[in-house]
Amino acid sequence: MNIGLEGEHKELVDAVDANLPVYSRRLPVATLVVLNYNGGAHMVPLVEHLAAQTVRDFELVLVDNASHDGSTTQAETLARARGLDIQVIHNTRNRGFAPACNQGSRAAAAPNLVMLNNDTRPYADWLERLLGGLEQARRGGDRQVGMIASKLLRAHRPAQIDSAGIALDWAGIAWDWQGGALDDPADNTPRPIFGPCGGAALYDRAMFETLGGFDDDFFAYMEDVDLAWRARLAGYGCLLQPDARVLHAHSATLGDGSPFKRYLLARNKMWTIIKNYPNPWFAGLLPVMLGYDGLAAGYGLLRRRDLASVRGRLAGLAHSAPMWRKRQAIQRQWRAVDNWRAQVAPLDLPWDVPKRYAHLADGTQ
């Protein structure tokens, strides 16, 4: 398979000595950005799976968020031993997922940017399929496809889907599309979806940079929903490439039920809606959104018996002023609302919403 999108990507480098000829080197077709924070249990298997990819024309940018378990050094050593092109960025503190991924994107050389969680194990043909999905879209004349979603399967239950991308409904609720459904190994037909799960997503690097990347203020969680929403409003599309598969240990870093994760999800959900929900739907559906969110907060309080999600919502409101300013810029510049509306899912009844996350409640990752 020829995975170059527009022919060969080459960089001309001027020789210091005018008597020496100018030479060219082929740029990698993709830059894989992996964030690590004490991922000792995950980094070695991930590097081994990357070394087994059928496409090796990629560079790996590993961003370490002040790990203290030696996992980054171990991963770097193994990557070099396996012949991978790797560069490592060391942070002196945990900067969070969104800022660290943006660091990695700024270090990228390739035209295609791939975000990959450290708790994933990609199938051998994952990157080939992912890049092939983008190439197929471009050859079909769809130049506005700027995102390709992988299919994430549950690491300890690989016949079950963890995420086939992002779904979003009219109440502003986002969830993992097809989460909990059984995987069809024969499914290889790309289809449009709202956006990719940032755990294994391909972004057109030019689009990513134009939109400003992930929002650093989010720290972690919902940054992929926010970016997909902004991309939709800007006219970009997303395709799920269902045969680009990775195994995923869901929420291996913070834990699926951790109070900190629930706090961030609640806060960042509010910020995502404030920034991106276009008028006039924002004003018209605000009572619906508040009603659904109030029920969700009450359900979480009764189920978890802590105030993490309530505190997150209060923090989202208390620190919403910068998000309103960002909203002004987003709504003023990007108004492809039909591109957004086309992928918004219908509302479920409030008592059916928890079913979207039922596959995460069994404690098996």
Beta strands, then each sheet from edge to edge (+ up, - down):
strand 1: 10-13
strand 2: 23-26
strand 3: 30-36
strand 4: 58-65
strand 5: 85-91
strand 6: 112-116
strand 7: 120-122
strand 8: 145-154
strand 9: 157-163
strand 10: 166-169
strand 11: 174-176
strand 12: 191-192
strand 13: 200-204
strand 14: 237-248
strand 15: 344-345
sheet 1: 1+ 2-
sheet 2: 5+ 4+ 3+ 6+ 13- 8+ 9-
sheet 3: 5+ 4+ 3+ 6+ 13- 8+ 14+ 7-
sheet 4: 5+ 4+ 3+ 6+ 13- 8+ 14+ 12-
sheet 5: 11+ 10- 15-
end
